[in-house]
Amino acid sequence: MRLTIRHTTRYDFAHPAAHGLQRLRLRPKLSHGQQVLDWSMELEGARQEAEYDDYHGNPTVLVSVDPGAKGITVTCSGTV
């Protein structure tokens, strides 16, 4: 079975951001019986700083907020 996924998260700030970091765990984990055929993450108002697997093996992306951003939009899509 193949699943096509598209997910959008939007953060709006009351005041323009001076600084911010966030860890995102939005990529499906490879496991027995599950493959990630393709996956992409689009960021608006932020940029990717690092990508790694956390202690439990979950794919994790560290993003920083663009200075002055009034919000962040994260859109992930792919096929599992």
Steps between C-alpha positions, in 0.01 A plus 500: 500500500622853421394808690543851364528760775487880501508687830527874568567665836479878540631700796404867528683728744350800679825691438778448243741234622849601607622140533358149522597134463276199461549127454262348245425129488282492192668237282367144534746256655642216294408169659426138421205513262518876437705684240509871426489514119533879481474786748546876494475781752440862396561784745378861485627741765766254617800306373642155565811497720561128554352156437562194719337195659405548865568251781204285390598504132238756397605724210530851646554840335619804695370827355568862593248781464595774256560824694194723468269218388137548598429130451628165379342256259625141482363281221599134475397262226596161373415137443540217749 
